[in-house]
């Protein structure tokens, strides 16, 4: 079964820019404004050595943080 017109759709071309001169197309991982001040602050206090190893398998810290957030939302 073929969907009508499916073969007529032009495929996505990574990195291609529109022909219009006043438009710049950003890719999905790009941001015209850069990171927010909060991101700069978070990265300034981030210990890159944490990236050397995998986190624990039980993800206790993540589960606790998510649980705290859920409780906060339910109480709110």
ABEGO torsion letter per residue (X at the ends): XBBBGAAABBBBBBGBBBABAABBBBBAABBAAEBBAAAAAAAAABBAAAAABBBBAAGAAAAAAAAAAAAAAAAX
